[in-house]
């Protein structure tokens, strides 16, 4: 329930939300925020992708040539690859924040990686 309240506050009063986020000094707080949302997003994107797969491929016929090779097993492959997709996406959240942090340091911004990671997760 805490996650839903946090999302509600982020969407309804972002100024208040980010004032509270300034007081967070641990990286675990944005991780706890991102982890369930990322899981929900990956499952939802997978379902939508499977539903609209033929429609999407009809716009790009050059990609459709090999799509029928595993057509019977494609849904099974998608389900089996969900955990890998989650792990890679989660790891890339740290990499993206790291790239942004280095970029900000090049431009002379002060701050630590945790604050940059918070900005990436909460935005």
Secondary structure, 3 states (H helix, E strand, C coil): CHHHHHHHHHHHCHHHHHHHHHCCCCHHHHHHHHHHHHHHHHHHHHHHHHHCHHHHHHHCHHHCCCCCCCCCCHHHHHHHHHHHHHHHHHHHHHHHHHHHHHHHHHCCCCCCHHHHHHHHHHC
